[in-house]
């Protein structure tokens, strides 16, 4: 009994000593001194233990931690709120591996010099486009602009270089993939290349069986108060926090199994062997994540709990006890087609017809019927052409309908921004002011924090709308990258008071790189930039990528009603003479009312973007 009570304390002590020993070794190695022995503390991905005895021991340890009311407040060496939370040990010893960067000698890693192959950007390893003459380094256009935007570096000069293809190796260069994606995103919409690249991030539509699992997950998360108990100021002690995380994660996992199969769930509660249900848990959580990406308005509260719970469950400490990872890859259209060996389906010209949206606006009944028949015929032809033994018509239709869902998403989230850009360019000109319809703003008036002239505010609003448009266009990709940053066990977070409450502050390397590429693309389209182009991610403004996703999901929520109102004004005025007379007498007609509405919208935009910046 005493050993079971003291086990969490010994685990924490071992973890702290490992971190200390690894740090000392780093300092002593250049001096040629002996190294301190580093005990084995697991980090990164879970590596299963060998043998049934090890599994039984781990289950007993897990049961002891879950069943005993262990007071971990006084664990030695734990500083309140000072350490990063939920990640792998900073000094965890790596497995011996020779990846070409250095040799392994006697259990000690020889120091390595990190270099970049010639012709590649020193920051992201994408093909280099220019060389800085003062830095003597090669950069892609995005990284050069990001690193030379201010200070003495802004005066550096660059010369163009011939881009070299990335070296072929066992690991894919992330910069090369990003460059290819950027090239496709700037190409023709709904072209074969566009479909191939975009299908990599389009989630599959849920099946009926998966929807049943989704209802179970939503119900469990609705009554779960995980973040209310974990993310509190009194819970910053590392050992106590890990124990709390483990208890709540196991409670949710056990409840999910009991709801599906009572007998199996009862056995799980007694055995604590959660690894046996790994496929069930991974699939259940993946369905919830996939449903949220396809339906941003769904699971408004539950998704935050889900992501933060998975973030903790995927940490090295909790993984080591659960014996598995709850996080799996998302099921996408491209993944489904790749497994069936029919990726060429995305390059078929009929895909555009088979996935098109049929909208009734401005069409007569006969035209709508012809479009419906053409779409149905295209789906039938593609189903017959690409059907395989283990990939039938229903699977092909599922992929095609998932792409059609993507088009519906773009219509609701991207098209309102496009309409606002058209309204801005139609009713306002940067060089002239039409009477009282000025876009100028003054600080501390009407909620504005900036002071801009009409011309400057026109450029500011236009560049911001263009940025929102590009983000909405690539939101599925950005959401995928955001989840990869959030659920990366090698990127721990810190629980910190950012001025917006207690937040999980975490680095976001993937989403930051993608956002810099988008900002660079918008700057080239706009021909200039008003204000700062810094991408705020992983700081007090935008603590983590979940906050980033939530922010840009709000854009369509406040633009859609405005655009819908403006679109309906001519129709309403044409149907009801009294309404038309009121609009003429009060606002001077529909056109002037549209200008008034657009002018007020620029105030909403300014208040929103200056009070919650991600790129400002």
C-alpha positions as CSV (number, residue, x, y, z in Angstrom):
1,X,0.0,0.0,0.0
2,X,2.8,2.4,0.9
3,X,4.5,1.8,-2.5
4,X,1.3,2.6,-4.3
5,X,0.9,5.8,-2.4
6,X,4.5,6.9,-3.1
7,X,4.6,5.9,-6.8
8,X,3.5,9.3,-8.2
9,X,6.1,11.1,-6.0
10,X,8.9,8.8,-7.3
11,X,7.7,9.3,-10.9
12,X,7.8,13.1,-10.5
13,X,11.3,12.9,-8.8
14,X,12.6,10.8,-11.7
15,X,11.2,13.3,-14.2
16,X,12.8,16.3,-12.5
17,X,16.2,14.6,-12.1
18,X,16.2,13.6,-15.8
19,X,15.6,17.2,-16.8
20,X,18.4,18.4,-14.5
21,X,20.9,15.7,-15.6
22,X,20.2,16.4,-19.3
23,X,20.7,20.2,-18.8
24,X,24.0,19.6,-16.9
25,X,25.2,17.2,-19.7
26,X,24.6,19.9,-22.3
27,X,26.9,22.3,-20.4
28,X,29.6,19.7,-19.6
29,X,29.9,18.0,-23.0
30,X,31.9,20.8,-24.7
31,X,34.4,20.6,-21.8
32,X,35.0,16.9,-22.2
33,X,33.8,16.1,-18.7
34,X,31.9,13.0,-17.6
35,X,28.2,12.9,-18.1
36,X,25.6,12.4,-15.4
37,X,23.5,9.2,-15.8
38,X,20.0,10.1,-17.2
39,X,17.2,7.8,-16.2
40,X,14.7,6.7,-18.9
41,X,11.7,9.0,-19.0
42,X,9.4,8.6,-22.0
43,X,8.6,11.5,-24.2
44,X,7.1,12.2,-27.6
45,X,5.0,9.4,-29.0
46,X,4.1,6.4,-26.9
47,X,6.3,3.3,-27.3
48,X,4.5,0.2,-26.0
49,X,6.2,-1.8,-23.3
50,X,7.4,-5.3,-24.1
51,X,5.8,-8.3,-22.3
52,X,2.6,-9.0,-20.4
53,X,4.4,-8.4,-17.0
54,X,5.2,-4.8,-17.9
55,X,1.6,-4.2,-19.1
56,X,0.3,-5.6,-15.8
57,X,2.6,-3.5,-13.7
58,X,1.6,-0.4,-15.6
59,X,-2.1,-1.1,-15.1
60,X,-1.5,-1.6,-11.4
61,X,0.2,1.7,-11.2
62,X,-2.6,3.4,-13.1
63,X,-5.2,1.9,-10.8
64,X,-3.3,3.1,-7.8
65,X,-3.1,6.6,-9.0
66,X,-6.8,6.6,-10.0
67,X,-8.2,4.9,-6.8
68,X,-6.1,6.5,-4.1
69,X,-6.7,10.0,-2.9
70,X,-3.0,11.0,-3.1
71,X,-2.1,14.5,-1.9
72,X,0.4,15.7,-4.4
73,X,0.5,19.3,-3.2
74,X,3.9,18.9,-1.5
75,X,5.8,17.2,-4.3
76,X,9.4,18.4,-4.0
77,X,10.9,20.6,-6.7
78,X,7.6,21.7,-8.2
79,X,7.4,25.4,-8.8
80,X,4.0,27.0,-8.9
81,X,3.1,28.1,-12.4
82,X,6.7,28.2,-13.7
83,X,6.9,25.1,-16.0
84,X,5.4,24.4,-19.3
85,X,2.4,22.1,-19.0
86,X,1.3,19.0,-20.8
87,X,4.5,18.3,-22.9
88,X,7.4,15.9,-23.0
89,X,10.2,16.2,-20.6
90,X,12.7,18.8,-21.8
91,X,15.7,16.5,-21.1
92,X,14.2,13.2,-22.1
93,X,16.9,10.9,-23.5
94,X,16.4,10.1,-27.1
95,X,16.7,6.6,-28.6
96,X,20.0,5.8,-30.3
97,X,19.4,6.8,-33.9
98,X,21.6,7.8,-36.7
99,X,19.7,10.0,-39.1
100,X,22.6,11.3,-41.0
101,X,23.2,14.3,-38.8
102,X,25.6,12.9,-36.3
103,X,27.1,9.6,-35.0
104,X,26.1,7.8,-31.8
105,X,29.1,7.0,-29.5
106,X,28.8,5.1,-26.3
107,X,25.3,6.3,-25.5
108,X,26.2,9.9,-26.0
109,X,25.2,12.1,-28.9
110,X,28.0,13.9,-30.6
111,X,27.3,17.6,-31.1
112,X,25.8,18.5,-34.5
113,X,25.8,21.5,-36.7
114,X,22.4,22.2,-38.3
115,X,22.9,23.2,-41.8
116,X,20.6,23.8,-44.8
117,X,21.2,22.4,-48.2
118,X,22.2,25.0,-50.9
119,X,19.3,26.5,-52.8
120,X,16.9,26.1,-49.8
121,X,15.5,28.8,-47.5
122,X,17.4,28.8,-44.2
123,X,14.1,29.3,-42.3
124,X,11.5,26.9,-43.8
125,X,13.7,24.8,-46.2
126,X,11.5,25.8,-49.2
127,X,13.2,26.5,-52.5
128,X,15.1,29.8,-52.0
129,X,14.1,32.8,-54.2
130,X,16.7,35.4,-53.1
131,X,20.0,35.8,-51.1
132,X,20.5,38.6,-48.6
133,X,23.8,40.2,-49.4
134,X,24.4,41.4,-45.8
135,X,23.2,38.2,-44.0
136,X,24.7,36.0,-46.6
137,X,21.8,33.6,-46.3
138,X,19.2,32.4,-48.8
139,X,15.5,32.9,-48.2
140,X,12.2,32.3,-49.8
141,X,10.2,35.5,-50.5
142,X,7.9,35.0,-47.5
143,X,10.7,34.4,-44.9
144,X,12.8,37.2,-46.3
145,X,10.0,39.7,-46.0
146,X,9.1,38.5,-42.5
147,X,12.7,38.7,-41.2
148,X,13.5,42.0,-42.9
149,X,10.4,44.0,-42.2
150,X,11.9,46.5,-39.7
151,X,15.1,47.7,-37.9
152,X,18.5,47.5,-39.6
153,X,17.5,44.5,-41.6
154,X,14.9,46.5,-43.5
155,X,17.9,48.2,-45.2
156,X,19.4,44.9,-46.4
157,X,19.5,44.2,-50.1
158,X,18.7,41.0,-51.8
159,X,19.6,39.4,-55.1
160,X,17.5,36.8,-56.9
161,X,18.9,33.2,-57.0
162,X,17.9,30.2,-59.0
163,X,15.7,28.0,-56.9
164,X,17.0,24.5,-56.4
165,X,14.8,21.5,-56.0
166,X,14.8,20.0,-52.5
167,X,17.1,17.1,-52.0
168,X,15.4,13.7,-52.1
169,X,15.6,12.0,-48.7
170,X,13.7,9.8,-46.4
171,X,11.9,12.8,-44.9
172,X,9.7,15.2,-46.9
173,X,10.7,18.8,-46.8
174,X,7.8,20.7,-45.3
175,X,8.7,23.9,-47.2
176,X,8.4,22.1,-50.5
177,X,4.8,21.0,-49.7
178,X,4.0,24.6,-48.6
179,X,5.3,26.0,-51.8
180,X,3.3,23.6,-53.9
181,X,0.2,24.4,-51.9
182,X,0.7,28.1,-52.4
183,X,1.2,27.6,-56.2
184,X,-2.1,25.7,-56.4
185,X,-4.0,28.2,-54.2
186,X,-3.0,31.0,-56.5
187,X,-4.1,29.1,-59.6
188,X,-7.4,28.6,-61.3
189,X,-10.3,27.7,-59.0
190,X,-11.9,24.3,-59.5
191,X,-9.1,23.2,-61.8
192,X,-7.8,19.5,-61.6
193,X,-4.7,20.7,-59.6
194,X,-7.0,22.7,-57.3
195,X,-9.2,19.6,-56.5
196,X,-6.1,17.4,-55.9
197,X,-4.5,19.8,-53.5
198,X,-7.7,20.8,-51.7
199,X,-8.9,17.2,-51.3
200,X,-6.0,16.6,-48.8
201,X,-7.8,18.8,-46.3
202,X,-11.5,18.2,-47.0
203,X,-12.9,16.0,-44.3
204,X,-15.1,13.0,-45.2
205,X,-18.8,13.3,-44.6
206,X,-19.9,11.2,-41.6
207,X,-21.6,7.9,-42.0
208,X,-24.8,6.9,-40.1
209,X,-22.8,4.8,-37.6
210,X,-20.3,7.6,-37.1
211,X,-23.2,10.0,-36.4
212,X,-24.3,7.7,-33.5
213,X,-20.9,7.9,-32.0
214,X,-20.9,11.7,-32.5
215,X,-24.1,12.0,-30.5
216,X,-22.5,10.0,-27.7
217,X,-19.4,12.2,-27.7
218,X,-21.4,15.4,-27.7
219,X,-23.5,14.2,-24.8
220,X,-20.4,13.2,-22.8
221,X,-18.7,16.6,-23.5
222,X,-21.8,18.6,-22.7
223,X,-21.9,17.4,-19.1
224,X,-18.1,17.3,-18.8
225,X,-16.4,20.1,-16.8
226,X,-12.9,19.1,-17.6
227,X,-11.4,22.6,-18.3
228,X,-13.2,24.1,-15.3
229,X,-11.3,21.7,-13.0
230,X,-7.9,21.6,-14.9
231,X,-7.3,25.1,-16.1
232,X,-7.5,26.9,-12.7
233,X,-4.8,28.9,-10.9
234,X,-4.7,26.5,-8.0
235,X,-3.8,23.6,-10.3
236,X,-0.4,24.7,-11.6
237,X,1.6,22.2,-9.6
238,X,2.9,19.8,-12.2
239,X,2.3,16.5,-10.3
240,X,-1.1,17.4,-9.1
241,X,-2.1,18.6,-12.6
242,X,-1.0,15.4,-14.2
243,X,-3.0,13.4,-11.7
244,X,-6.1,15.5,-12.2
245,X,-5.7,15.2,-16.0
246,X,-5.4,11.5,-15.8
247,X,-8.4,11.0,-13.6
248,X,-10.7,13.1,-15.8
249,X,-9.5,11.6,-19.0
250,X,-10.0,8.1,-17.7
251,X,-13.4,9.0,-16.4
252,X,-14.5,10.2,-19.9
253,X,-13.0,7.2,-21.6
254,X,-14.6,4.7,-19.2
255,X,-18.0,6.4,-19.6
256,X,-17.9,6.3,-23.4
257,X,-17.2,2.5,-23.3
258,X,-19.9,1.9,-20.8
259,X,-22.5,3.8,-22.9
260,X,-21.7,1.6,-25.9
261,X,-21.2,-1.8,-24.2
262,X,-22.0,-2.1,-20.5
263,X,-20.3,-5.4,-19.9
264,X,-17.2,-4.3,-21.7
265,X,-17.2,-1.0,-19.9
266,X,-17.5,-2.7,-16.5
267,X,-14.5,-4.8,-17.3
268,X,-12.6,-1.7,-18.4
269,X,-13.4,0.1,-15.1
270,X,-11.9,-2.8,-13.2
271,X,-8.9,-3.6,-15.4
272,X,-7.9,0.0,-16.3
273,X,-6.5,-1.5,-19.6
274,X,-7.5,1.4,-21.9
275,X,-5.0,0.4,-24.6
276,X,-7.3,-2.5,-25.6
277,X,-9.9,0.1,-26.7
278,X,-7.5,2.3,-28.6
279,X,-9.2,2.0,-32.0
280,X,-12.6,2.9,-30.4
281,X,-11.3,6.0,-28.6
282,X,-9.2,7.2,-31.6
283,X,-12.2,6.8,-33.9
284,X,-14.6,8.4,-31.6
285,X,-12.5,11.6,-31.0
286,X,-11.6,11.8,-34.7
287,X,-15.3,11.9,-35.6
288,X,-15.9,14.8,-33.3
289,X,-12.9,16.7,-34.7
290,X,-14.0,16.0,-38.3
291,X,-17.6,17.1,-37.7
292,X,-16.5,20.4,-36.2
293,X,-14.3,21.3,-39.1
294,X,-17.1,20.6,-41.5
295,X,-19.6,22.5,-39.4
296,X,-18.0,25.5,-37.6
297,X,-21.3,26.5,-36.0
298,X,-21.7,23.1,-34.3
299,X,-20.1,22.1,-30.9
300,X,-19.4,25.7,-29.9
301,X,-18.6,24.7,-26.3
302,X,-17.8,21.0,-26.7
303,X,-15.0,21.4,-29.2
304,X,-12.9,23.5,-26.8
305,X,-13.2,20.8,-24.1
306,X,-12.4,18.1,-26.6
307,X,-9.3,19.7,-28.0
308,X,-7.9,20.6,-24.5
309,X,-8.7,17.1,-23.2
310,X,-6.9,15.5,-26.2
311,X,-4.0,17.9,-25.7
312,X,-3.5,16.7,-22.2
313,X,-4.2,13.0,-23.0
314,X,-1.5,13.2,-25.8
315,X,1.1,14.6,-23.4
316,X,4.1,12.3,-22.6
317,X,3.1,11.8,-18.9
318,X,-0.5,10.7,-19.5
319,X,0.4,8.7,-22.6
320,X,2.9,6.7,-20.6
321,X,0.2,5.7,-18.2
322,X,-2.6,5.1,-20.6
323,X,-0.3,3.1,-22.9
324,X,-1.7,4.6,-26.1
325,X,-2.4,7.9,-27.8
326,X,-6.0,9.2,-28.2
327,X,-5.1,11.3,-31.3
328,X,-5.3,9.9,-34.8
329,X,-5.2,11.5,-38.3
330,X,-8.3,13.0,-39.8
331,X,-10.2,11.1,-42.5
332,X,-10.0,13.2,-45.7
333,X,-11.1,12.7,-49.3
334,X,-7.5,12.4,-50.5
335,X,-6.7,9.8,-47.8
336,X,-9.8,7.7,-48.8
337,X,-8.9,7.8,-52.4
338,X,-5.2,7.1,-51.8
339,X,-6.1,3.9,-49.8
340,X,-8.3,2.8,-52.7
341,X,-5.6,3.7,-55.3
342,X,-7.9,6.0,-57.3
343,X,-6.4,9.5,-56.6
344,X,-6.7,10.2,-60.3
345,X,-10.4,10.7,-59.7
346,X,-9.6,14.2,-58.5
347,X,-8.1,15.1,-61.9
348,X,-11.1,14.0,-63.9
349,X,-12.9,17.0,-65.6
350,X,-16.3,15.6,-64.5
351,X,-15.5,16.2,-60.8
352,X,-16.3,19.9,-61.3
353,X,-19.8,19.0,-62.6
354,X,-20.4,16.2,-60.0
355,X,-19.6,18.5,-57.1
356,X,-21.1,21.8,-58.2
357,X,-23.7,23.6,-56.1
358,X,-27.1,24.2,-57.8
359,X,-28.4,27.5,-56.6
360,X,-31.9,28.8,-57.7
361,X,-31.1,32.5,-57.8
362,X,-31.7,34.0,-61.2
363,X,-32.6,30.7,-62.9
364,X,-35.8,29.3,-64.3
365,X,-37.1,25.9,-63.4
366,X,-35.9,24.3,-66.7
367,X,-32.3,25.5,-66.2
368,X,-32.3,24.1,-62.6
369,X,-33.6,20.7,-63.8
370,X,-30.9,20.5,-66.5
371,X,-28.2,21.2,-63.9
372,X,-29.6,18.6,-61.6
373,X,-29.6,16.0,-64.4
374,X,-26.1,16.9,-65.5
375,X,-24.8,16.5,-61.9
376,X,-26.5,13.2,-61.4
377,X,-25.1,11.9,-64.7
378,X,-21.6,13.0,-63.8
379,X,-21.8,11.2,-60.5
380,X,-22.9,8.0,-62.2
381,X,-20.2,8.1,-64.8
382,X,-17.5,8.7,-62.2
383,X,-18.9,5.9,-60.0
384,X,-18.8,3.4,-62.9
385,X,-15.3,4.5,-64.0
386,X,-13.5,4.4,-60.7
387,X,-15.3,1.7,-58.8
388,X,-13.1,-1.0,-57.4
389,X,-13.7,-4.3,-55.6
390,X,-13.3,-2.8,-52.2
391,X,-14.2,0.8,-53.2
392,X,-17.8,0.8,-54.5
393,X,-20.2,3.4,-55.8
394,X,-21.2,4.5,-52.3
395,X,-17.6,5.3,-51.4
396,X,-17.1,7.4,-54.5
397,X,-20.3,9.2,-53.9
398,X,-19.2,9.9,-50.3
399,X,-16.0,11.5,-51.6
400,X,-17.9,13.6,-54.2
401,X,-20.5,14.8,-51.7
402,X,-17.8,15.7,-49.2
403,X,-16.3,18.0,-51.8
404,X,-19.7,19.5,-52.4
405,X,-19.9,20.2,-48.7
406,X,-16.6,22.1,-49.1
407,X,-18.2,24.2,-51.8
408,X,-21.2,25.0,-49.5
409,X,-18.7,26.0,-46.7
410,X,-16.9,28.4,-49.1
411,X,-20.3,29.9,-50.1
412,X,-21.3,30.6,-46.6
413,X,-17.9,31.7,-45.2
414,X,-15.9,33.1,-48.2
415,X,-18.6,34.6,-50.4
416,X,-19.8,37.3,-47.9
417,X,-16.2,38.6,-47.8
418,X,-16.1,38.7,-51.6
419,X,-19.4,40.6,-51.6
420,X,-18.1,43.2,-49.1
421,X,-15.0,43.7,-51.3
422,X,-17.2,44.3,-54.3
423,X,-19.4,46.8,-52.3
424,X,-16.4,48.6,-51.1
425,X,-14.9,49.0,-54.6
426,X,-18.3,49.9,-56.1
427,X,-19.4,52.6,-53.7
428,X,-16.0,54.1,-52.6
429,X,-12.9,55.3,-54.3
430,X,-9.6,55.9,-52.6
431,X,-9.0,59.2,-54.2
432,X,-12.3,60.9,-53.7
433,X,-15.0,61.4,-51.0
434,X,-18.7,61.4,-52.0
435,X,-20.2,64.0,-49.7
436,X,-20.8,62.6,-46.2
437,X,-19.9,59.1,-47.1
438,X,-16.3,59.1,-45.8
439,X,-14.5,56.1,-44.5
440,X,-12.2,58.3,-42.2
441,X,-12.0,57.3,-38.5
442,X,-10.8,59.2,-35.5
443,X,-9.3,57.5,-32.4
444,X,-11.5,57.2,-29.3
445,X,-14.6,58.0,-31.3
446,X,-17.3,55.4,-32.2
447,X,-15.1,52.7,-30.7
448,X,-12.1,53.3,-33.1
449,X,-8.6,53.1,-31.6
450,X,-6.9,54.4,-34.8
451,X,-6.9,57.6,-36.7
452,X,-7.1,57.1,-40.5
453,X,-7.9,59.4,-43.4
454,X,-10.4,58.2,-46.0
455,X,-7.7,56.9,-48.4
456,X,-5.7,55.2,-45.6
457,X,-8.8,53.6,-44.1
458,X,-10.0,52.4,-47.6
459,X,-6.7,50.6,-48.1
460,X,-6.8,49.3,-44.5
461,X,-10.3,47.8,-44.9
462,X,-9.6,46.4,-48.3
463,X,-6.4,44.6,-47.2
464,X,-8.1,43.2,-44.2
465,X,-11.1,41.9,-46.2
466,X,-8.7,40.4,-48.7
467,X,-6.8,38.7,-45.8
468,X,-10.1,37.4,-44.4
469,X,-11.0,36.1,-47.8
470,X,-7.8,34.2,-48.2
471,X,-8.1,32.7,-44.7
472,X,-11.6,31.6,-45.4
473,X,-10.5,30.0,-48.7
474,X,-7.8,27.9,-46.9
475,X,-9.6,27.4,-43.6
476,X,-9.8,23.6,-43.9
477,X,-6.0,23.5,-44.4
478,X,-5.4,26.0,-41.6
479,X,-7.7,24.1,-39.3
480,X,-5.7,20.9,-39.9
481,X,-2.4,22.7,-39.2
482,X,-3.9,24.3,-36.1
483,X,-4.9,20.9,-34.7
484,X,-1.4,19.5,-35.5
485,X,0.1,22.4,-33.4
486,X,-2.4,21.9,-30.6
487,X,-2.0,18.2,-30.3
488,X,1.8,18.0,-30.8
489,X,3.2,16.2,-27.7
490,X,6.7,17.8,-28.3
491,X,5.2,21.3,-28.1
492,X,4.1,21.8,-24.5
493,X,1.9,24.7,-23.4
494,X,2.1,27.1,-20.4
495,X,-0.9,28.0,-18.3
496,X,-0.7,31.8,-18.1
497,X,-2.8,34.8,-17.3
498,X,-2.7,36.8,-20.6
499,X,-5.0,39.6,-19.5
500,X,-7.9,37.6,-21.1
501,X,-8.0,35.1,-18.3
502,X,-6.0,32.0,-17.7
503,X,-5.0,30.7,-21.1
504,X,-2.9,27.8,-22.5
505,X,-0.1,29.6,-24.3
506,X,1.6,27.4,-26.9
507,X,3.9,27.8,-29.9
508,X,2.2,27.4,-33.3
509,X,4.9,26.8,-35.8
510,X,2.8,25.2,-38.6
511,X,-0.1,27.7,-38.5
512,X,2.4,30.6,-38.2
513,X,4.2,29.6,-41.3
514,X,1.0,29.2,-43.3
515,X,-0.3,32.6,-42.1
516,X,3.0,34.3,-43.1
517,X,2.5,32.9,-46.6
518,X,-1.1,34.2,-46.8
519,X,0.0,37.6,-45.5
520,X,2.7,37.7,-48.1
521,X,0.3,36.8,-50.9
522,X,-2.2,39.5,-49.8
523,X,0.6,42.1,-49.7
524,X,1.5,41.3,-53.2
525,X,-2.1,41.6,-54.3
526,X,-2.6,44.9,-52.4
527,X,0.6,46.5,-53.5
528,X,1.3,47.7,-50.0
529,X,0.4,47.3,-46.4
530,X,-1.1,49.6,-43.8
531,X,0.0,49.0,-40.2
532,X,2.0,46.0,-38.9
533,X,2.2,42.7,-40.7
534,X,3.2,40.7,-37.6
535,X,1.3,37.5,-37.2
536,X,0.2,37.2,-33.5
537,X,0.2,33.5,-32.5
538,X,1.4,31.9,-29.3
539,X,1.5,35.2,-27.4
540,X,-0.9,37.1,-25.1
541,X,-3.0,38.3,-28.0
542,X,-3.6,34.9,-29.5
543,X,-2.4,32.3,-27.0
544,X,-2.8,29.2,-29.2
545,X,-4.1,28.0,-32.5
546,X,-7.6,27.2,-31.1
547,X,-8.1,30.9,-30.4
548,X,-6.9,31.7,-33.9
549,X,-9.5,29.3,-35.4
550,X,-12.3,30.6,-33.2
551,X,-11.5,34.2,-34.1
552,X,-11.7,33.8,-37.9
553,X,-14.8,31.7,-37.6
554,X,-16.6,34.9,-36.4
555,X,-16.0,36.8,-39.7
556,X,-18.9,35.2,-41.6
557,X,-21.1,35.5,-38.5
558,X,-21.2,39.3,-38.6
559,X,-20.7,39.8,-42.3
560,X,-23.4,37.4,-43.5
561,X,-26.4,39.3,-42.0
562,X,-25.0,42.6,-43.4
563,X,-24.6,41.2,-46.9
564,X,-28.0,39.5,-46.8
565,X,-29.7,42.7,-45.8
566,X,-28.0,44.7,-48.6
567,X,-28.9,42.1,-51.2
568,X,-32.6,42.1,-50.1
569,X,-33.0,45.9,-50.1
570,X,-33.9,46.2,-53.8
571,X,-36.3,43.3,-53.7
572,X,-38.1,44.6,-50.6
573,X,-38.3,48.1,-52.0
574,X,-39.7,46.8,-55.3
575,X,-42.4,44.7,-53.7
576,X,-43.8,47.3,-51.2
577,X,-44.3,50.9,-52.4
578,X,-44.5,52.1,-48.8
579,X,-41.1,50.7,-47.9
580,X,-39.6,52.3,-51.1
581,X,-41.1,55.6,-50.1
582,X,-39.7,55.3,-46.6
583,X,-36.2,54.5,-47.9
584,X,-36.3,57.4,-50.4
585,X,-37.5,59.9,-47.8
586,X,-35.2,58.8,-45.0
587,X,-32.0,57.6,-46.7
588,X,-32.3,59.0,-50.2
589,X,-32.9,55.6,-51.9
590,X,-31.6,52.1,-51.8
591,X,-28.2,53.0,-53.2
592,X,-27.5,55.6,-50.6
593,X,-28.7,53.3,-47.8
594,X,-26.2,50.7,-49.1
595,X,-23.4,53.2,-48.9
596,X,-24.5,54.1,-45.3
597,X,-24.5,50.4,-44.3
598,X,-21.1,49.9,-45.9
599,X,-19.7,53.0,-44.1
600,X,-20.9,51.7,-40.8
601,X,-19.4,48.3,-41.5
602,X,-16.0,49.8,-41.7
603,X,-16.4,50.9,-38.0
604,X,-17.4,47.4,-37.0
605,X,-14.3,46.1,-38.8
606,X,-12.0,48.6,-37.2
607,X,-13.3,47.9,-33.6
608,X,-13.1,44.1,-34.2
609,X,-9.6,43.9,-35.7
610,X,-7.9,46.4,-33.4
611,X,-9.3,44.8,-30.2
612,X,-8.4,41.2,-31.1
613,X,-5.4,41.1,-33.5
614,X,-4.0,38.1,-35.2
615,X,-2.3,40.1,-37.9
616,X,-2.5,43.8,-37.2
